[in-house]
Amino acid sequence: MAGEQTAAEAAVLARRIVATMHDGELATTMSSRRRPSLGGFPFSSFQYFSDDCAGSGNPLVMLVTWGTHGSNAQANHNASLFVRDKAWFHQPDPASRGPLDHARLTLFGTLDLVPSDRSQQETLCFFAHNPDAAEALSGHDFKVFQLRIAGDVSWVGGFGDEHYVGWIPMDLYLAAGRAPAGPSLVVQP
């Protein structure tokens, strides 16, 4: 049996990944104010994230405003979040062709500080999704930021001979809603 074959099928799986995964690679654009020689270059690091309370598909991240990502986001709101299916992190099935045969996606959007009237609610949602992050992030001046999807989603479902590889239109991704959790998103042959 082959995996997902269309952007619509991939949109549902992408929303499932965003709803169920806890971490990904956040990329922001280096601010020349922070590091003049690196201004304009991408800066990427591993971050906790969660879907927002409403399950909109616009992820939340906790950042210190004075840290690299927080400073970058205040100077240039453009950002991306790379997320992998949880199957990527497990010992592959002997029949698997390796980790590149597992789903991954990149969300593109604007990274904005969550308004104070929603901050407490979104912080509670974030920690409900990432309970181990509560201790790691305590004692610092972390603020809730939201990546508001502003463009199509890059999707690689696995190898292209069995999975959809391409772009998911933003409206299709957002309309897909939260998909129920599953053990793995990759359908093996």
Salt bridges, closest charged atoms under 4 A:
GLU4 OE1 - HIS163 ND1 3.18
GLU25 OE2 - ARG84 NH2 3.85
ASP51 OD2 - ARG178 NE 3.40
ASP101 OD1 - ARG97 NH2 3.69
ASP101 OD1 - HIS163 NE2 3.74
ASP112 OD1 - HIS77 ND1 2.76
GLU122 OE2 - ARG118 NH2 3.12
ASP141 OD1 - LYS143 NZ 3.39
ASP161 OD1 - ARG97 NH2 2.84
GLU162 OE2 - ARG97 NH2 3.90
